[in-house]
């Protein structure tokens, strides 16, 4: 018991000593913010300002980073067409186009003929190779194997051919047989004789590339450029 009383006395003396030195502040309640401010060094140079003014000063000292400048991207042309070229001129034209390295953006097709040469039973274009392959799998599941995916640059690209016939009656008979097997999306379409003239199409090209193609076409006085007639 005596030890406890002795420890309490020591603690009380320590508190009084700290209070006397000012380590615990003043308990009188007189030490508010203005009083503390007066005790600061150079207190006469300090000034209270409003929050809006403080934000304005902060913005002036640390201005926001400048907005990024938009980059000028060359516009793209949906589709440009040139021709009609005879075969001899077409070869010369392609030689001059080669340095442009247009790749898939350049396509060549025959000018459609006027006489019907045959009839094709087909499923219309599916839009992509993957979609065409999916449709082909559906045909196999129905037990149909006599077909092929058309991957040339014709208007039927990524369609599926189910047979070519000399007469429309034969094509219609094939279509009826396919309908019975569960194929409902097949169609019959005429095929025309091929032309000896060629048309070139250029897709997704910049204005600069368009101008370079036009200069090449200008070397062939009978040819001109124009918007595509069957842009896909």
C-alpha positions in Angstrom: 0.0 0.0 0.0 2.8 2.4 0.8 4.4 1.6 -2.5 1.3 2.6 -4.3 0.9 5.8 -2.5 4.6 6.6 -3.2 4.1 5.9 -6.9 1.1 8.2 -7.1 3.0 11.0 -5.4 5.9 10.7 -7.9 3.4 10.8 -10.8 1.7 13.9 -9.4 5.0 15.6 -9.0 5.9 14.8 -12.6 2.7 16.3 -13.9 3.2 19.5 -11.9 6.7 19.8 -13.1 5.6 19.4 -16.8 2.8 21.9 -16.3 5.2 24.4 -14.7 7.5 24.2 -17.6 4.6 24.8 -20.0 4.9 21.4 -21.7 1.2 20.8 -21.2 0.0 24.2 -22.3 -2.3 26.4 -20.3 -5.6 25.2 -18.9 -7.0 28.7 -18.5 -8.7 28.6 -21.9 -7.1 31.8 -23.0 -4.8 30.2 -25.5 -7.0 30.3 -28.7 -6.0 30.6 -32.3 -5.5 34.4 -32.3 -3.2 34.1 -29.3 -1.2 31.4 -30.9 -0.9 33.4 -34.0 0.5 36.4 -32.1 3.2 34.1 -30.6 4.4 33.1 -34.1 7.5 34.6 -35.5 6.8 37.6 -37.8 3.2 37.5 -36.7 2.6 41.0 -38.1 3.3 39.8 -41.6 0.7 37.0 -41.6 -2.6 37.7 -43.2 -5.9 35.6 -43.1 -7.4 35.2 -46.6 -10.7 33.6 -47.9 -10.8 30.1 -49.3 -11.6 31.3 -52.8 -8.6 33.7 -52.7 -6.4 30.8 -51.5 -7.6 28.6 -54.4 -6.8 31.4 -56.9 -3.3 31.9 -55.5 -2.7 28.1 -55.6 -3.9 28.0 -59.2 -1.5 30.8 -60.1 1.5 29.1 -58.4 0.6 25.6 -59.8 -1.2 26.2 -63.1 -2.9 23.1 -64.7 -0.9 21.3 -67.5 -1.8 22.5 -71.0 -4.3 20.5 -72.9 -2.8 18.1 -75.4 -2.8 19.4 -79.0 -4.8 17.2 -81.2 -2.8 15.5 -84.0 -4.0 16.0 -87.5 -4.7 12.5 -88.9 -5.0 12.2 -92.7 -8.6 11.6 -93.7 -9.5 8.3 -95.3 -11.5 7.9 -98.5 -14.2 5.2 -98.4 -13.6 3.9 -101.9 -11.9 5.1 -105.1 -12.3 3.4 -108.4 -10.3 3.5 -111.6 -10.8 1.9 -115.0 -11.9 0.4 -117.4 -8.5 -1.0 -118.4 -7.9 -3.5 -121.2 -5.5 -6.3 -120.1 -2.4 -4.8 -121.7 -2.9 -1.4 -120.0 -3.9 -3.1 -116.7 -0.5 -4.8 -116.5 1.3 -1.4 -117.0 -1.0 0.2 -114.4 -0.3 -2.4 -111.8 3.5 -2.0 -112.3 3.2 1.7 -111.6 1.0 1.0 -108.5 3.5 -1.4 -107.0 5.6 1.2 -105.1 2.5 2.3 -103.2 2.4 -1.1 -101.5 -1.4 -1.0 -101.1 -1.9 -4.6 -100.3 -5.5 -5.5 -99.4 -6.6 -1.9 -100.0 -6.2 -2.6 -103.8 -8.6 -4.9 -105.6 -9.2 -5.8 -109.2 -12.3 -7.2 -110.9 -13.7 -7.8 -114.3 -16.3 -5.4 -115.7 -19.6 -7.3 -115.6 -20.7 -8.7 -118.9 -24.2 -8.6 -120.3 -24.9 -12.2 -121.3 -25.9 -14.9 -118.8 -23.6 -17.8 -119.0 -24.9 -20.0 -116.1 -26.7 -20.0 -112.8 -25.2 -20.4 -109.3 -26.9 -21.8 -106.2 -25.3 -20.0 -103.3 -25.5 -18.8 -99.7 -25.0 -15.0 -99.7 -21.8 -13.4 -98.4 -21.3 -13.8 -94.7 -19.1 -10.8 -94.2 -15.9 -12.5 -93.1 -13.9 -15.7 -93.4 -14.8 -16.8 -89.8 -18.5 -16.3 -90.5 -18.3 -18.2 -93.7 -16.5 -21.1 -92.0 -19.2 -21.2 -89.3 -21.9 -21.4 -92.0 -19.9 -24.2 -93.7 -19.9 -26.2 -90.4 -23.7 -25.9 -90.3 -23.9 -27.4 -93.8 -21.7 -30.3 -92.8 -23.9 -30.9 -89.8 -26.9 -31.2 -92.3 -24.9 -33.8 -94.3 -24.0 -31.4 -97.2 -20.4 -31.6 -98.4 -20.6 -30.5 -102.0 -19.8 -26.8 -101.6 -16.9 -24.4 -101.3 -16.3 -21.0 -99.7 -15.8 -18.2 -102.2 -12.8 -16.1 -101.2 -12.0 -14.1 -104.4 -12.6 -10.4 -104.9 -16.0 -10.8 -106.5 -19.3 -9.4 -105.0 -19.9 -13.0 -103.6 -16.8 -13.0 -101.5 -17.3 -15.0 -98.3 -20.4 -16.5 -99.7 -20.8 -20.3 -100.2 -21.3 -21.9 -103.6 -23.6 -24.9 -103.7 -23.4 -25.7 -107.4 -23.2 -24.0 -110.9 -25.7 -25.0 -113.6 -26.2 -24.2 -117.2 -29.9 -23.7 -117.0 -32.1 -21.9 -114.4 -34.4 -25.0 -114.1 -31.5 -27.2 -113.0 -30.4 -24.5 -110.4 -34.0 -24.3 -109.1 -34.1 -28.1 -108.7 -30.9 -28.1 -106.7 -32.3 -25.3 -104.5 -35.5 -27.3 -103.8 -33.4 -30.3 -102.8 -31.3 -28.2 -100.4 -34.4 -26.7 -98.9 -35.6 -30.2 -98.0 -32.3 -30.9 -96.3 -32.8 -27.9 -94.1 -30.9 -25.2 -96.0 -33.1 -22.1 -96.0 -30.7 -19.3 -96.8 -29.6 -20.5 -100.3 -30.4 -18.5 -103.4 -30.2 -18.8 -107.2 -28.4 -16.0 -109.1 -27.3 -15.7 -112.8 -23.7 -15.6 -113.8 -22.6 -13.3 -116.6 -19.9 -13.7 -119.2 -16.6 -12.2 -118.2 -15.5 -8.9 -119.7 -12.1 -8.2 -121.2 -11.9 -5.0 -119.2 -10.8 -4.5 -115.6 -11.8 -2.2 -112.9 -9.5 -1.3 -109.9 -10.8 -0.3 -106.4 -8.8 1.3 -103.6 -10.2 1.4 -100.1 -9.2 3.2 -96.9 -6.6 5.4 -98.5 -5.3 8.9 -97.5 -5.7 12.0 -99.5 -2.0 11.8 -100.3 -2.4 8.2 -101.7 -5.5 9.3 -103.6 -3.5 12.0 -105.3 -0.7 9.6 -106.2 -3.1 7.1 -107.7 -4.8 9.9 -109.7 -1.4 10.9 -111.2 -0.8 7.3 -112.3 -4.2 7.1 -113.8 -3.5 10.4 -115.7 -0.8 8.5 -117.7 -3.6 6.6 -119.3 -5.7 9.2 -121.3 -8.7 7.0 -121.7 -9.1 6.3 -117.9 -10.4 8.3 -115.0 -11.0 7.9 -111.2 -14.4 8.0 -109.6 -16.3 6.9 -106.5 -16.9 3.1 -106.2 -20.1 1.9 -107.8 -20.5 -1.1 -105.5 -18.7 -0.3 -102.2 -19.1 -3.0 -99.7 
